[in-house]
């Protein structure tokens, strides 16, 4: 057996990190599921993706399944994938408890098992920084989305509390950390991979661990777009395939 590649090492490192965090993440995600602003968040996501009952949707990086299950409850046909078996195990348990049907998979976003043009919509919420190569993952997502389909993808901004531990890459160079893709890099990758960017916006609240963003939407609303993106806790981009033939 050959030596693991950097790609394999990154995937294994992310799997180990999230296996250790699965229980903590699930507790926080379940608490957020009933937060006062959750319905508005789901409604905005649904509108951005143009979801309706019967829409085929991929939750790309589903964690413990809270978003996948909410959209299944709204009548979507949902496939949900995560690289970490411990996350999928918890997601599957929630689905059983809530009696909602989702196809759960353990896998890599860069090597999906689906035929081309399988999905009407793809949700990749704060997951792209955990893949070894976002460019490769976006190409794969474009392959499996249908002509005219919508992609909803979000990543943290440069000043996001989510990235508060980025200093560790200098002190602990052998530690596997997220790739740190920035919102403007995400947009450029999309535009160079055959996507048309349709919309984008920032969220400036706390991260999943309750760490507060030092800035609010009001603080940055009059600033240049790149500064708004840098300040966001997460920045969302909505896109569609530019060339329908690219999904064939």
C-alpha positions as CSV (number, residue, x, y, z in Angstrom):
1,X,0.0,0.0,0.0
2,X,1.4,3.4,-1.0
3,X,2.0,6.4,1.2
4,X,-1.1,8.4,1.8
5,X,-1.3,11.5,-0.4
6,X,-1.8,15.0,1.0
7,X,-5.4,14.8,-0.2
8,X,-6.0,11.6,1.8
9,X,-4.3,13.0,4.9
10,X,-6.5,16.1,4.8
11,X,-9.6,14.0,4.5
12,X,-8.5,11.7,7.3
13,X,-7.6,14.6,9.5
14,X,-11.0,16.3,9.0
15,X,-12.7,13.0,9.7
16,X,-10.8,12.6,12.9
17,X,-11.5,16.2,14.0
18,X,-15.2,15.9,13.4
19,X,-15.5,12.5,14.9
20,X,-14.2,14.0,18.1
21,X,-16.6,16.9,17.9
22,X,-19.7,15.1,16.7
23,X,-21.5,14.9,20.0
24,X,-20.8,18.6,20.9
25,X,-21.8,19.7,17.4
26,X,-25.0,17.7,17.5
27,X,-26.1,19.2,20.8
28,X,-25.5,22.8,19.5
29,X,-27.1,22.0,16.2
30,X,-30.2,20.6,17.9
31,X,-30.5,23.7,20.1
32,X,-30.2,25.9,17.0
33,X,-32.9,23.9,15.3
34,X,-35.5,25.6,17.5
35,X,-33.9,29.0,17.6
36,X,-36.3,31.9,17.0
37,X,-34.7,32.9,13.7
38,X,-34.5,29.4,12.3
39,X,-37.7,29.5,10.3
40,X,-36.7,32.7,8.6
41,X,-33.3,31.2,7.7
42,X,-35.0,28.1,6.2
43,X,-37.5,30.2,4.3
44,X,-34.7,32.3,2.8
45,X,-32.7,29.2,1.9
46,X,-35.7,27.6,0.3
47,X,-36.5,30.7,-1.7
48,X,-32.8,31.0,-2.9
49,X,-32.8,27.4,-4.0
50,X,-36.4,27.7,-5.4
51,X,-37.4,24.5,-3.5
52,X,-40.8,23.1,-3.7
53,X,-42.3,19.7,-2.7
54,X,-40.7,17.0,-4.8
55,X,-37.4,19.0,-5.5
56,X,-34.4,16.8,-5.5
57,X,-31.8,18.3,-3.1
58,X,-28.3,17.5,-2.0
59,X,-27.1,18.6,1.4
60,X,-23.3,18.6,0.7
61,X,-21.7,18.5,4.1
62,X,-24.7,17.8,6.2
63,X,-23.2,17.4,9.6
64,X,-25.7,15.8,12.0
65,X,-28.6,16.4,9.5
66,X,-30.6,19.3,10.9
67,X,-31.0,21.2,7.6
68,X,-31.5,18.0,5.6
69,X,-34.4,16.9,7.8
70,X,-36.0,20.4,7.7
71,X,-36.2,20.3,4.0
72,X,-37.3,16.7,3.9
73,X,-40.2,17.8,6.2
74,X,-41.0,20.4,3.6
75,X,-41.5,17.7,1.0
76,X,-38.1,17.7,-0.7
77,X,-36.4,14.5,-1.8
78,X,-33.1,14.9,0.1
79,X,-29.7,13.2,-0.2
80,X,-27.3,14.2,2.5
81,X,-23.5,13.5,2.6
82,X,-20.8,14.0,5.1
83,X,-17.2,12.8,5.3
84,X,-17.6,11.7,9.0
85,X,-19.4,8.5,9.9
86,X,-20.1,9.7,13.4
87,X,-22.0,12.7,12.0
88,X,-24.1,10.5,9.6
89,X,-24.9,8.1,12.4
90,X,-26.4,10.9,14.5
91,X,-28.2,12.3,11.5
92,X,-29.7,9.0,10.7
93,X,-30.9,8.7,14.3
94,X,-32.6,12.1,14.1
95,X,-34.3,11.0,10.9
96,X,-35.6,7.9,12.5
97,X,-36.8,9.8,15.5
98,X,-38.6,12.3,13.4
99,X,-39.9,9.7,10.9
100,X,-38.4,11.6,8.0
101,X,-36.8,10.0,5.0
102,X,-33.4,11.1,3.8
103,X,-30.8,9.2,1.9
104,X,-27.7,9.4,4.2
105,X,-24.2,8.8,2.9
106,X,-20.7,8.9,4.1
107,X,-18.5,10.3,1.4
108,X,-16.3,12.9,-0.2
109,X,-17.8,15.9,-1.9
110,X,-15.2,15.7,-4.7
111,X,-16.2,12.1,-5.7
112,X,-20.0,11.8,-5.6
113,X,-21.7,8.6,-6.6
114,X,-24.5,10.3,-8.4
115,X,-25.1,10.4,-12.2
116,X,-24.8,13.7,-13.9
117,X,-27.7,16.2,-13.5
118,X,-29.2,14.4,-10.4
119,X,-30.3,17.4,-8.3
120,X,-32.5,20.5,-8.6
121,X,-30.7,22.2,-5.8
122,X,-27.5,21.8,-3.7
123,X,-26.9,23.2,-0.2
124,X,-23.2,23.5,0.9
125,X,-23.5,25.4,4.1
126,X,-20.2,26.1,5.8
127,X,-18.7,22.8,4.4
128,X,-16.5,23.8,1.5
129,X,-13.5,24.7,3.8
130,X,-13.4,21.1,5.0
131,X,-12.7,19.5,1.6
132,X,-9.1,19.1,0.4
133,X,-9.7,21.0,-2.8
134,X,-12.7,23.4,-3.2
135,X,-12.1,23.7,-6.9
136,X,-12.5,20.0,-7.4
137,X,-15.6,19.9,-5.2
138,X,-17.3,22.7,-7.1
139,X,-16.6,20.9,-10.4
140,X,-18.3,17.8,-8.9
141,X,-21.2,19.8,-7.6
142,X,-21.7,21.3,-11.1
143,X,-21.6,17.8,-12.6
144,X,-24.5,16.6,-10.5
145,X,-26.7,19.7,-10.6
146,X,-29.4,19.9,-13.3
147,X,-29.5,22.7,-15.9
148,X,-31.0,25.7,-14.2
149,X,-30.5,24.3,-10.8
150,X,-29.3,26.4,-7.8
151,X,-26.3,26.1,-5.6
152,X,-26.3,27.7,-2.1
153,X,-22.8,27.7,-0.7
154,X,-21.4,29.6,2.3
155,X,-18.0,30.0,3.9
156,X,-16.6,32.1,6.8
157,X,-15.2,35.5,6.3
158,X,-11.6,36.3,7.1
159,X,-12.5,37.9,10.4
160,X,-15.1,35.4,11.3
161,X,-15.0,33.9,14.8
162,X,-15.1,30.5,13.1
163,X,-11.5,31.2,12.0
164,X,-10.3,32.3,15.5
165,X,-7.9,29.3,15.7
166,X,-6.1,29.9,12.4
167,X,-2.9,30.8,14.3
168,X,-2.5,27.2,15.1
169,X,-1.2,26.4,11.6
170,X,2.1,28.2,12.5
171,X,2.5,26.7,16.0
172,X,1.3,23.2,15.1
173,X,2.2,22.7,11.4
174,X,1.3,19.0,11.5
175,X,-2.3,19.7,12.7
176,X,-4.9,19.5,10.0
177,X,-6.9,22.7,9.8
178,X,-9.7,23.9,7.4
179,X,-8.4,25.3,4.1
180,X,-9.6,28.8,4.9
181,X,-11.3,29.7,1.6
182,X,-12.4,33.3,1.5
183,X,-15.8,34.5,0.1
184,X,-14.2,36.4,-2.7
185,X,-12.1,33.3,-3.6
186,X,-15.3,31.3,-3.6
187,X,-16.9,33.7,-6.1
188,X,-13.9,33.6,-8.3
189,X,-13.7,29.9,-8.3
190,X,-17.4,29.7,-9.2
191,X,-17.1,32.1,-12.0
192,X,-14.0,30.3,-13.4
193,X,-15.8,26.9,-13.1
194,X,-18.8,27.7,-15.2
195,X,-21.2,29.1,-12.6
196,X,-23.1,32.4,-12.7
197,X,-23.3,34.1,-9.3
198,X,-26.8,35.3,-8.7
199,X,-26.8,36.7,-5.1
200,X,-24.8,37.0,-2.0
201,X,-25.2,38.1,1.6
202,X,-23.5,38.0,5.0
203,X,-24.6,36.8,8.5
204,X,-22.9,38.5,11.4
205,X,-24.1,36.6,14.5
206,X,-22.3,34.1,16.7
207,X,-20.7,31.0,15.5
208,X,-21.9,27.5,16.6
209,X,-19.8,27.7,19.8
210,X,-21.4,31.0,20.8
211,X,-18.4,33.2,19.9
212,X,-19.6,36.6,19.0
213,X,-18.6,38.5,15.8
214,X,-17.1,41.8,16.8
215,X,-18.9,43.5,13.9
216,X,-22.6,43.7,12.9
217,X,-24.3,44.1,9.6
218,X,-25.0,47.8,10.5
219,X,-21.3,48.3,11.2
220,X,-20.2,47.2,7.7
221,X,-23.3,48.0,5.6
222,X,-21.7,51.0,3.9
223,X,-18.3,49.5,3.3
224,X,-16.9,48.0,0.2
225,X,-18.3,44.5,-0.6
226,X,-14.9,42.8,0.1
227,X,-14.8,44.3,3.5
228,X,-18.3,43.1,4.2
229,X,-17.3,39.7,3.1
230,X,-14.2,39.7,5.3
231,X,-16.3,40.7,8.4
232,X,-19.1,38.2,8.0
233,X,-19.4,35.2,10.3
234,X,-20.5,33.4,7.2
235,X,-21.0,34.7,3.6
236,X,-23.5,33.0,1.3
237,X,-23.3,32.8,-2.4
238,X,-26.2,31.6,-4.6
239,X,-25.2,30.5,-8.1
240,X,-26.4,28.4,-11.1
241,X,-24.6,26.6,-13.9
242,X,-23.7,29.1,-16.7
243,X,-23.7,26.6,-19.4
244,X,-26.4,23.9,-19.3
245,X,-24.3,21.6,-21.4
246,X,-21.7,21.6,-18.6
247,X,-24.0,19.4,-16.5
248,X,-24.6,16.8,-19.2
